[in-house]
Amino acid sequence: IAIQAWNTARNIVLDALQEGDIDRAERSVIHLLAIETGLSEREVPTLAFGNQTRGSAVLDMRARALRRPELRPADSFRPPTGSESIWLDTGGDVLFPVSDSVLVLASVLLRTRRRHPSRRASSLLVSTQEPVAILRNAIAEAGLSGTVRASDYRLRLASTLTEKLGPDAAQVAFGDTFGLSAAPTYYCKFQSASIAQALASCIAPISGQPGASPRTLARC
């Protein structure tokens, strides 16, 4: 189903860009990002192009990834003052690789928007239309209503992270307990590249392309 959804959404974006329908193109780029990175309806209104998260996800074109701020419980373990040197740093970004095809479509979308005064100033991926239910509408537009939900894409990626790195990796990456105890997230630490590598293995069969390499992501 994910492969079918990805191909359908990609074709919708291509058609929309050719027709100059920016709203439709934005909706289906959002759909593609949901498939590849587990983007949720809640994240859509604040999703922007950029390289600094500042508390919400951004599409980092240079890093070829969606950046999410690493989320942990408010009272999770913090090293005592003066002992930071013996602990791994926490609180960075988690990078979700994005396929070359989606990055190219997002780039063309940006160039198309720059030709429209009402849209060129916005760094948000959804530039003018009401962002509520955009992802749900994009899934419906792809003819998948009743077949798949946005949360299914997220759970697919979370299952891959759980299988390869453990449930705490999925919880930290998505900032979601998934109905499990969050106790391990109080102490765990993962390298961004290890999470990216696990996610890239989940994207490749869908898009037919690898995401950004773990080595590249480790430098971002």
C-alpha positions, -999 to 999 in steps of 0.1 A, spaced: 0 0 0 28 24 8 44 19 -26 10 25 -43 4 56 -22 39 70 -29 36 65 -67 1 80 -68 11 110 -47 42 116 -68 21 116 -100 -4 140 -84 24 165 -76 38 162 -112 4 169 -127 -3 197 -103 30 215 -110 24 212 -147 -10 227 -143 2 254 -119 -20 241 -91 2 250 -61 -23 240 -34 -27 205 -48 10 201 -52 16 212 -16 -10 187 -3 6 158 -21 42 168 -12 29 166 24 15 132 16 49 120 3 66 133 34 41 115 56 50 82 38 87 87 40 91 104 74 59 97 93 47 133 92 16 138 112 -15 160 107 -4 179 139 30 188 124 17 201 91 7 236 100 42 245 113 63 224 89 88 248 72 118 248 49 149 254 69 178 239 88 169 248 124 140 231 142 133 256 170 108 232 185 91 219 153 100 199 123 117 214 92 125 201 57 162 206 54 170 205 17 208 206 22 208 177 46 182 159 24 162 151 54 132 161 76 146 174 109 127 168 141 138 180 175 147 151 198 119 148 225 124 134 259 104 135 292 108 169 309 123 152 340 146 128 321 182 123 333 206 152 329 243 148 338 253 166 371 272 199 366 308 193 359 304 157 346 291 165 311 324 154 295 317 117 303 282 117 289 269 118 254 251 150 244 213 148 241 187 172 228 198 174 191 178 168 160 166 135 147 171 133 109 146 114 87 161 108 52 140 120 23 143 105 -12 158 124 -41 125 123 -60 106 141 -31 134 166 -27 133 175 -64 95 179 -63 98 201 -32 125 222 -50 103 227 -81 74 236 -58 95 263 -41 106 277 -75 70 277 -87 58 295 -55 84 323 -60 66 334 -91 35 342 -70 38 373 -47 13 359 -22 34 328 -17 70 337 -21 75 351 14 63 320 32 88 295 45 60 271 55 55 242 32 17 249 32 19 285 20 -17 299 19 -43 272 22 -59 262 56 -36 235 69 -63 216 89 -69 181 75 -45 187 45 -29 153 50 -63 135 53 -75 153 21 -43 143 2 -49 107 11 -85 110 -1 -73 127 -33 -50 97 -39 -81 74 -37 -69 58 -4 -97 69 20 -106 39 42 -75 20 31 -48 39 49 -45 66 75 -16 90 81 -8 72 114 -2 40 95 28 55 77 41 66 111 36 32 127 54 15 98 85 36 104 82 32 142 80 -6 137 113 -5 117 131 15 144 117 -8 171 129 -38 153 164 -25 146 171 -3 176 144 -9 202 111 9 211 129 37 229 145 48 196 111 51 180 98 70 210 126 95 210 125 99 172 88 106 170 82 121 205 55 95 210 51 67 235 30 46 211 12 33 242 43 19 258 62 29 289 85 58 283 109 48 311 138 38 287 138 73 271 149 88 304 184 74 299 188 62 263 210 79 237 212 72 200 235 86 173 215 104 146 232 84 119 221 51 134 184 62 134 188 76 99 203 44 86 174 23 100 149 47 84 167 48 51 163 10 48 125 16 51 123 43 25 143 26 -3 118 -2 -11 90 25 -15 108 51 -36 133 29 -53 160 53 -41 181 55 -10 177 85 13 207 105 23 236 83 35 242 80 73 277 95 67 262 126 51 235 129 78 261 125 106 278 157 93 246 178 94 
